[in-house]
Amino acid sequence: MNIKNKLSSLMYAPLALALLAACSSDEDFSEKTPEVKGQTLIINATNGIEANSSRTIFTDEETKVKAVWGGTDNVVVVNGTSSNVSAPANFTVTPKEDAHYATLTGTVTGLTAGNVVSGYIVSDYIKAENLSNSNQLVSVDYSKQKGTFADAMAHCLQFGTATYTEGENISNMSFYYKTTFFELTLTFPASLSSTVQLSMSGNGLVGKSYVNTVANAGEYNTDANIEGNINISDVNVEAGKAKVWVAMQPATLSNVVITAVDANNKYYKFDVSGKNSANLVAGKVYAFGVTGTASTIEESLIGNGKNEANAYQISTLRQLEFVRDQVNNGFYSGKYYKLMSDIEINGEWKPIGTNTKQFKGGSFDGTNHTITGSYNVNIAASEGAGLFGTVSSATIKNINNMANVTVTASALSCGTGGIVGRLLYGSTLENCSNIGTITASEGNIGGIVGLVIISGQKAENKKTACVEACWNEGNVVSKTTHNSTKGAGGVIGQLQVNTIVGVDNIIVRGCYSKSNANISFPNTTKAAMAGGIIGFTGNKISDAVEIYSCWSAASLNGGSNRNAFITGNGGVLFNLHDTWRKTGVGICYPNNTTNVSSQNKNTDTPSAEAITYMNAALYTAGSAYQFDADGNITKK
C-alpha cells in the first residue's frame, strides 16, 4: 500500500508586531505566515507486525521552521470505521534524500474497500488512548512544556486520513498540522538573570485535548477537552530577556496572561493580548513581544473569585498554598476557584479549611486535574485532613487524587479523606476520585472523604450534604488501636447524623470502589468497621440518609468480620436503593437498612443488569451522571 502525503512546513518571518502590556485597543495578534511545501510519504503495508519507531525530528534553521523525517520517527496508523477500529500499527520510517519525503513500512490489518486509514506521529505528549472509543484515539497534552523550540515541536500533532479502495496503494493522503504555536519574547527588569517558572492562562486555552482518528477525520473532540493552563518550567532569563516557544490547540483565545515567578519568589505578570482576541489557526506561528510588570502572589491569580465565570485560577502549588493560607486565616469566604494544572504536593501539608475557619461557601472546581506526590498531615481533635480539611456549604468537584496521604490524627473525632477530611451540612462533593494510599493513625477515614456530618435543628433551614459520582481504587488504611467504633470506607469513612427527622439529610449516589481498592485495619480491633462505600453510619434516622446506585468490589478487612457494603451501629437505619456488590460481601452490617434493591455476582465490575437498574435510578433522581458498560461513572 502506498500513501502520498502533503505536509505544510512552518516559516517564521521577522517579528511583525509587538504587543506590550500597555498595548492599544486597535492592535491585534501578529501572525507569521507559514511556508507551504509538498511532502510525499510512501507507506508499504505487509501482513506482519512492525515493531519500534519514534517521532519526527524538527529543525529551526535560517529563520525557517521546517519539519523533516528521521529514521527513528514513530508513526502510527489505524484502520477502520467508527464502530470497528483496528489496533494501532507502528510504522518504520526511511527518510528520502532531502528528508521532506519518506518511506513508511508497517502493517494495517483488516483492510477492506471504503475503510478510513489514519496516520499520526506520536511522542511523549501525543499518545493513543481509549482505543475502544473512536472519538478519543489520540490525546495531546499541552499542560507541561519546556519553552524550547524542540519541545514545542514535540507537542506538534501531524495527522492525515485517506479512504482505502483496493490493492496496495492509497494516493494523496495529506498530513496537516493540528497544532499552533506562540513565539514569545518576554521582557523582565533589565537586571534579572534567573530561571523562571511560567504559567499561561486565557479563555479558550486547553491543557489536554483529544483528536478523533476515524469518526471525524482528525478533528478535535471538544467535548473531551480538559481546560487548563500551560505551565513552562525552567525558562532562562538573561539580562531581562527570554525567548519562549509554546504549542497549543488552535482555538479562539482571549484574555491571554502569563505569570512568572523567579528564583527569589518574585512575581511578574504579562498581559499578552490586552482586550484583544483571536482565532488561532493550525500550522501558524504567532509572535509576541511583551513586557512584564512586578506582581504579588495575589495579583498572579487570574480572576476575581466572585462567581464560577470569574473564578480564581490556580496554576501552581505556591498559588494553592496562598489560597489555603487566606482561607485558614478567615479570608476569601464564599469565593470560587478553578484548578488549572496538575499540582504536586510533597512533605508537610496544611489542609484548606479548619474546624473554626472552614472552606465555606462558593466552590472549588478541579477541572479534572490531578493532585500527585506524597504528603503528611498532622491534625488535632475535630479537624479534617486531606487536600481540604473542613468544608461547609460549598461545592468541591472534578478533582483526582493520586497522592499518598499519611495523617497523624489525635482523636476519634478527626476525619481523613483523599479529597476532604470533614464535609459539613449544605456541601456537595462531586466527580472526585482517589487512587493514592490514604493512611490515618486515628479517626474515620475514606478514600474520598473521612467524615460527612449533618446536624440540623430547624426545618426552615434544611440543608443537604451530597456525595455524587465519586470513586476510589486506592488503599484506605486505618492504623487505629482504639477500641471505640470507627469506620474506614472506600468512599466515605463515616456518616454522622445528628438531626431531627425531616430536617437535614445526606444523599450518596453514583459512587463506587474498584476491585483493587483495599480497606484495612492492620491493627485490627473488634470495633473496626470496613465498608466498600461507607465505613460507618451512626444514629437511627431512617429518612436522613439516602443511598442510590452505588457499587463496590473492594477488599475489606474490618474487625471480627465487620465488613459490608455499608456498616453501621446496631440501631442505624437508612435507605439503600439499586446497588451492586461482589459476591461474599454483605449489603450492610448489621442488616438494618430499608428499601434495599441489590444484586450479588462474583465479578470485579457490575453486571449489565445492575448497570441498567443503577442508571435508571440515577435518571429518576435527576442526576447528570450515568455508568458506562464497564461500571465507570461518566457525565451524560
N, C-alpha and C positions, 0 to 999 in steps of 0.2 A: 504494500500500500504506500503510495507517495502522497505527501501533503505539501503543497506550496503555501508559503506564508509571506505576508507583508507585515513588517514591524516598523512603526514610526519611531524614529530616534528623536531625542530632545536636543535642541540647541539653545544655548543661552546667549543673549545679546548683552551689550553694555547696559548698566542699570538705567532704566528708563525714567523712574520717578521715585523719589524717596518720600515715604510717609513718616513724619515725625510725630511725637506725642501731641504737638500743638498744631496738627495739620488743619487746613481749612476745609469747609464742608463740601466744596466742589471737587476736591481731589478724589481719585479713585484708585482701586487696586492696580498696580502696574503689572504687566504681563510680559513674559518672554516668549516669543513666538517659536514654536517647535520646528525643527527641520524634519521634513518627511523623506524617508528613504525606503525603497522597496527592499524587503528581506525575504528570501525564499528558503523554506525548510522542506526537506525531503524526509519522510518518515517511512521506513521499511518495516512492515509488520510481519512477524512469523508466528508459528504456533508454539513457541516456548515462552518461558517466563524470564524476562531480563531482570538482572539484579540491580546493582547500585548505580546511582548518578548523583549530581548535586546541582548547584544553582548557577545562574548566569553571572558572568564577570562584567563589570561596568567600568568605564574609564571616563575621566574628565580631562581632555587634552585640548590645548589651544582654544580655550573658551567654547568648546563644543561638548555637549553631553551626548555620548553615544553608547549604544548597547552592542556588545559583541558576545558571541558564543564562546564557551570554554568547554574543554573536554570532560570536565567534572561537573557540568551542569546537571541539575536534577529536574527533568521534565516528566510530568505525569500525564497520562492520557486515560480518559474514561469513555465508555461507550454505552449507549442505551437510551431509554425513554424515561419519562418522569416516574414511571411505576416499576422500572426494571433497569437498574444501573449496574454496570459491571464493576468488579473490583478495580481500584486504580492500578495502572501498569506503569512501572518505571521504564523510561527510555534512555538509552545511552546517546551521547552527543558527539559527533565528529565535525568540528568546525571546518569550513571551506577556507580558501586562501586568505580572503580579507576579513574573515570572522563574522561578516554580516550574514553569511549563509552557513547552513549546517545540515548534516545528515543525522536524523534521529532513528535509532533502531530499537524496537521493542515489540511487545505483544498487546494487541487489543482482542479480547475474547468475545465470542458470541456475536460477531458482526453479521447483520442482515441488512438488506437494502432498505433505505429510509432511516437507519439509525443516525442519531446525532452523535458525532465524535467530538470530544472537547479536550483541549490540551492547555496546561498551565505550568508555570515554573514555580517550584516550591523552595522555601528557605526556612530558617529558624522561626520566621514570623508568619509564614504562609503555609498552611497545613490543611490536609483533608480532615474533615470532622463529620461525625454523624452520617455515615455512609448510607444508612437506611432511609435518609430523608434527602431527596434530590434537591430540595430548596436550600440546603445548608451543607454543601460538599466542600467548600473551601473557605477557611477563615483567614482573615488578615488582621494581625494585632499591631496597631499603631501606638499603643499606650506608652511603651518604653523605647526610647531611641537614644542614640549617642551624639547626634548632631553633626556627624560627618557625612560627606557626600556618599562614601561607600555604604554606610549604614542606611541612609535614606533609600538608596537604590536596592538594598536587600529587602526593604519593605515594599518594593515595587511589584505589583501583580501584573503579569502579562498573560493574556487569556485569548484563546481562539476556538472557534467551533466550525464544523462543516457537516454536511449531510453525506453519509456513505451511500453509494449506489451499488456497485458491484466490482469484482476484480480486485486488484491490488492498489489502485490509485484513487486518491482524492485530491483534486486540484483546487487552487485558490482558497486555501484556508488562511484567513487573515488573523494574525495575533495583534491585539491592541493593548496599550497601556490602560490599566484601570485605576491608576493612581495619579495624583497631582502632587506638586512639590512647592514648598516655600524655600527661598534662599534669603536668609535674614542677615543683615549687617546690624549688629547691636552696638550702641554707643553707651558706655558706662562713664562714670567720672574718669578723667584722663589719668589719674594716678593709680587706678585699680589694675593690678595684675594678680589674678587669683583664679581658682577653679570655682565655677558657679553651678548651681542646680537650677534648671528652668522648668516652668510649667506653663503650657499654652492652653488657654481656655477660649471658648467662644460659642455662641449659639449655632447649633448645627454640627459642632465638632464631634467626631465619633472615635472612641477608643478601640473598639473591635467591631469588625463588620464581616458579613458573610456574602458570598457570591454563589449564585445558582449556576451549577455547571451544566445542567441539562434542561431543566424545566423552563428556564427563562434565559437561556443562551448567554450566560456570563454576566447578567445584570445583578446589581446589589439587591439583596433581600433586606429591605429597610426595616421590616418587622422584627428582624433578629438582631439588629444593630445594638451594641451596648454603648450608650452615651458615655463620654468621658474626656478628660483632658489628656494631653500628650506631655509626658514628662521626659526631660532630656538631661542626662546625667553628665557630670564632669566636663563641662564646657570650659575651655581655656580662654581667659581674657588677658590680653596683652596690651598694656598702655591704653586701657579703656575701650578696646575694640574686640569684638568676637564675631566670627562668621559661623552661621549655623544653617544646616540643611535639615528640612523636616518633610517627611512623606505623610500623606493623609488621603482619606477617601474624598473624592470630589463631592462637593456639597455647596449649598448656599450658606455662607458664613456671615456673621455679623458680630459686633462687639468683641473683636479678637484682642485678647490681652495676654501678655506674658509677664509672669512674676519670676524674679530671680533672687536667690539668696547666696551670698558669698561665704568664704571660709570663716569669716568673723561673725556670721549670722546677721549681716546687714542685708536689708531687702531693697529691691528695685522693682519698679513697675513700668512696663512698656505698653502704651496704648497703640496697638498696631494699626487698627482700622478706624479709630475715632467713631464717627457716626455712620461711616460707610458700610455697605455690604456688597458682596459679590458672589456670583455663581461660578465657582471654580470648575474648570474643565479638566478632564483626564488628559495626561500626556503633555501638560504645560508646566512651566516653572514661573512662579510669581515672586518677584523680587521686591524687598522692602529694606529701606534703611530707617531705623527708628531709634530714638534716644530715650533712655530710661530716666526716671525720677526717683529720688530716695523715698522709701516707703517704710511703714511699720508692718509688723506681722498681722495686725488687724486690718490694715489697708490692703494687705495682699489677698484678703478674702474677696472673691468676686461675689456680687450680690449684696442685698441688704437684710436678708433673713425675714422679711415681713410676711411672705407667703410662699407657696411652692414655686410659683413662676419666678420669684426673685430670691430663691434660697441661697444662703451662703454656700459657696462651692469650696469643698475641702479636698486638696490635692496631695498634701504631704503630711507626714507624721507630725511635724512641727505645728502645722495649722490645726491638726486634730487635737494636739496637746493644749494649744491655746484655747480652743473652744471648750475642752474639758475643764480647764482652769477657770474660765469665765463662769461656766455652769456651776461648778463646785464652790464658787465664791458668791453665788446668789444672783449672778447677772445672766443676761441672754435668755430669760424665761420666755416661753412661748414662741421661740424662733424656729425657722425652717432651715434645713441643711440638706445638701447633696454631697455624697462621696463621689469624687470624680476620678479616682485612681485606686488601684490596689494599694494597701498600706501594710508594711511590715513592722511588727512590734516585737521587740526583744528586751529581756531584762525585766526590771520592775515597771509595773503599770498601775496607775491610779484610775479606776473606772470613771466613766462620765455619769455624774449624779450620785449624791449621797442620800442618807436617810433624811437629813434635815434640809439639804439643798438638792432637791430632786431634778432630774431632767423632766421638766414639766411643761405641758402644752406643746403645740407645734408638731414637727415631725423630723425624722432623720431618714432620708432615702439613700440607701447604699448603691442604688442604680446597678445592682448585680455585680458590684465589685467585691473583692475578697480581702479579708484580714489574714495575713500569714505571720510566721515567726514562732516564737516560744516565749511566753512571758509569765511572770509571777505576780500575785496579788496578795496583800495582807489586809484583812478586814476585821473590824470589831463587831460586837453583837448588833443584830438588827440591820446590818449593812448587806449590800449585794456586790457580787464580783462577776466580772466578765468584761466585754468591751464597755458595756454600760453597767452601772451599779444599781441605782433605783430610778425607775421610770414611772411617772403618773400622768394620766390624762394626755398622753402623747401617742404618736404612731412611730414605730420602728419597722422598717421594711427593706426588703431586697438586699440583704447583707449575707454574704457567705463567709463562714469562718473555717480556715484551715490551720489556725494557730493552735499549738498546745498550750493549755491554760492550767497553771498549778496554783491553787489557792490555799493559803493558811488562814482558816477561819476560827474565831474564838468561841462561837456559841452555836447552839441548835437553831437559833433564830436567823442565822445567816443563810443566804441563797447564792448559789453559784450556777452560772449558765454559760454556754459558748457565746451567746449574744448578750443576754440580760441577766443580771443577778436576781433582782426583785421587780416584778411587774405589778403595779397597783391599779386600782379601780379606774375605769374610764380609759384604759390604754389598749392599743392594738399592736400585736406583733405579727407581721405578715411576710410570707415568702422569704423566710430566712433558713439557712442550712448550716450544718456543722459536720466536718469530717476530721476535726482535731481531737486529741485526747484531752478530756476535761477531768481534772482531779481536784478534790477538795478534802481537807482534813476533818471538816465538821459541817453540820447543817444539811440542807437539802440541795440536791444537785441534779441538773438536767442538761441534756445535750444542747438545748436552745435556751431555756430559761430555768432558773433554780426554783423560784417561788412566785406563784401568782396569788395575789391577795385581794379579796373584796370584803368590805365591812360596812355596808350601807345601813342607815337607820331611818331615812325618810323617803317615802315613795316618790315624792315630787322631785327628788334629786337622784333618781335611779340612774345608775351607770352600768356599763357592760365592759368587761375585760374580754378581749377576743384574741385567741392564738389560732392563726389560719395559714394553711399551705406551708407549714414548717416541717423540716425533716432532718434526720440525723443518721449518719453512718460512722460516727466516731465512737471511741470508747468513753464511757462515763464511769469514773472510779471514785467511790466514796471510801475514804480511809478512816472513817469514824470508828471509835471503840466504845462509844456511848451506848448505854442500854435503853435509852428512850427511843421512841419510834421516830424514824426518819426515812426519807424516800430518795431513791435515785431513779430517774426516768429517762427514757430515750429522748423525749421532747421536753417534758416538764418534770421538775423534781417533786414539787408539791403544789396542790391547790389548797389554799387556806380560806375557808368560808366562815365569816362571822357576820351574819346578816339576818334581817327579818325576811321571812318568805315573801317573795314578790317584789323585793326592792332591787338590790344589785344581783348580777348573775355573771357567770363565766361561760363563754362559748369556745369550744375547741373543735375545729373541723378541717378536714383535708390534710391531716398531719400523719407522719409515719416514721418508723425506724427500720432501716435496711438490715439485711441478714448479717453483714459484717460488723454491726454495732454490738458492743458487749457492755452490759450494765452490771457492775460488780461491786461487791464489798469484800476486799481482800482480808480485812479483819472482821469477818462476819460475826454479827451479834444477832440474837434471836429476833430483835425488833426491827432489823434492817429489811426494808421492802423495796423490791426491784420491779419496775413496771416498764413494759415496752413503749408505752406512750406517756403514762403518768406514774410517778413513783409512789405518791401517797396523796390521798384525798381525805380531809378531815371534816367532821361535823355532819349532822343529819339534816340536810337541807335538800330535799329531793328535787325541787324545781329550780334550784340556783345554778346547777351545773348541767349543761347540755353538750354532749359529745357526739359528733356526726362524722361519718365517712373517714375513719382513721384505720391504719393497719400497721402491724408490726411482725417482723421476722427476727427480731434481735435476740441474742443470747442473754439469759437472765440468771443472776446469782445472788438472790436475797437470803436472808436468814431463815432457817427452819422451813425451807421451801416456800417462802413468802414471795412467790413470783407470779406475775399475771400481766395481762394486757394493761390493766389498771389495778392498783392496790389501794386499800383504804383501811380505816379502823372499823371496829365491829359494828358501829352504828351508822356508817355512811350510806347515803342513798344518792344516786344521780342517774340521769337519763342517758342511755347509751344506744345509739342508733347506727345501723348499717356499717358494721366493722368487719375486718378480716384479721386473723392472726394465724401463725403457723401451728400445725398440729402439736399437741403436747403442752401448750401454754394455755392456762385458764383465762377466761374472759375477764375475771376480776377476783381479787382476794380481799376480804371474803366476798361471797357471791350475793351482794345485796343491791345490785343495780335494778333499774326498772326500764321497761320499753327496750329490751335487748333484741337486736336483729343482727346476727353474726354468722360467720362461716369459718370452718377449720379446714386446712389442707396442708399436707407436708411438702410445701414448696417454699422457695425463697421470695417469691413475689405473689401478689394476689391473683386468684383465678379470674378468667374473663367474666364469669358470672358475678364475682364480687365487685369487680371494677364497674360493671353495669349498674348494680344497685347503689354503689357508693356515689357514682356520678349522678344518678337520678336524685339522690338525697341532696347533693350539693346544688343541683339545679333548682330543686324545690326551695332550698334555703336562700336562693338568690346569690350564690357565690359566683365570683368572677373566675373561679378555677375549676379544673377538671383533671382526672387522671388519664394518662395515655395508656396504651396497651401493655406497657411494662410496669405500670403502677406508679410512675413518676408524676408529680403534680405539675401542671402547666397552666398558663393563663389562656383563657378562651380567646 
